[in-house]
Amino acid sequence: MKTIEKKAYKHETGFWHVVKSLVSGARLTLRHFFNANERRKPVYVSDDSYFKQPDGLATLTYPYEALPVPDNGRYRLHNEIDDCIVCDLCAKVCPVNCITIESVKATEDIGVTSDGTKKRLYAPVFDIDMAKCCYCGLCTAVCPTDCLTMTPVYDFAEVDIKNMIYHFTDLSPEQAQEKQRLFEKQQEEMAAAKAAALAARKQQG
């Protein structure tokens, strides 16, 4: 009988403990609900005032409102193709091979970057697969013209994973073929001129 009485007592005590916890939680929820008549100010977690806002609405109307992101955060990559010299350093340093680059040598003057570096190559293919990216930032560190940067954009989820590949190019496929043809033609002409000059020297000698 004592064992049965002990079990009944424990059951009753456990029941009221659950009820007490529910009432306590409901009281806390209602207190915050009635005190939430102002919206909290969006600040960094590192801000001194972050934990000094005990009351107020904490939920933002995302995506119309969003918490500020750190300036040194690592998010989606962007390549300013006009400043890119297609040096291939970013692709070589990438530990997960998420950057694919193809280049075509220019046969004409194609200008300079914003920092004054002369451009000699076109980039018919400059793809960044953000599904592979590990956000290490090494590619931005080695970029000599600072054309590769990490933007504040962190929300870019896609249903189709193929849409995670971002294309940066300064040529269409047709233009790339034409530039490649012109380069090959220039190389052939230079080789022919060199051979002719060599033959002329031999005749003179």
Residue pairs with C-beta under 8 A, 6 or more apart in sequence:
32 55
35 55
35 56
36 55
36 56
36 57
37 56
38 55
38 56
38 57
39 56
39 57
40 53
40 56
40 57
40 58
41 49
41 53
42 60
42 65
42 66
42 67
42 68
43 49
43 50
43 68
44 50
44 68
44 70
60 66
60 67
63 155
69 75
69 152
69 154
73 150
73 152
73 154
74 135
74 136
74 137
74 150
75 135
75 150
75 151
75 152
75 153
75 154
76 130
76 150
76 151
76 153
76 154
76 156
76 166
77 128
77 130
77 133
77 139
77 140
77 148
77 149
77 150
77 151
77 166
78 148
78 149
78 150
78 151
78 166
78 168
79 126
79 128
79 147
79 148
79 168
80 147
80 148
80 149
81 123
81 126
81 147
81 168
81 169
81 170
82 113
82 114
82 147
82 170
83 113
83 114
83 115
83 145
83 146
83 147
84 113
84 123
84 126
84 145
84 147
84 148
84 168
84 170
85 113
85 117
85 118
85 119
85 120
85 121
85 144
85 145
86 101
86 103
86 121
86 122
86 123
86 126
87 144
88 101
88 103
89 139
89 142
89 143
89 144
90 99
90 101
90 139
90 140
90 142
90 143
90 148
91 97
91 99
91 100
91 101
91 139
93 138
93 139
93 141
93 142
94 138
94 139
95 134
95 136
95 138
96 132
96 133
96 134
97 132
98 128
98 129
98 130
98 131
98 132
98 133
98 134
99 126
99 127
99 128
99 129
99 139
100 125
100 126
100 127
100 129
101 123
101 125
101 126
101 127
102 123
102 124
102 125
102 126
103 121
103 122
103 123
103 124
104 121
104 122
104 124
104 171
104 176
104 179
104 180
104 183
105 120
105 121
105 122
105 183
106 119
106 120
106 121
106 122
106 179
106 183
107 179
107 182
107 183
107 186
110 119
110 120
110 122
111 119
112 118
112 119
113 119
113 145
113 147
114 145
115 145
115 146
117 144
117 145
122 170
122 171
122 176
122 179
123 168
123 169
123 170
123 171
124 169
124 171
124 173
124 175
124 176
124 179
125 169
125 176
126 167
126 168
126 169
127 165
127 166
127 167
127 168
128 165
128 166
128 168
129 164
129 165
130 156
130 164
130 165
130 166
131 161
131 164
131 165
135 150
137 150
139 148
140 146
140 148
140 149
140 150
156 164
158 164
171 179
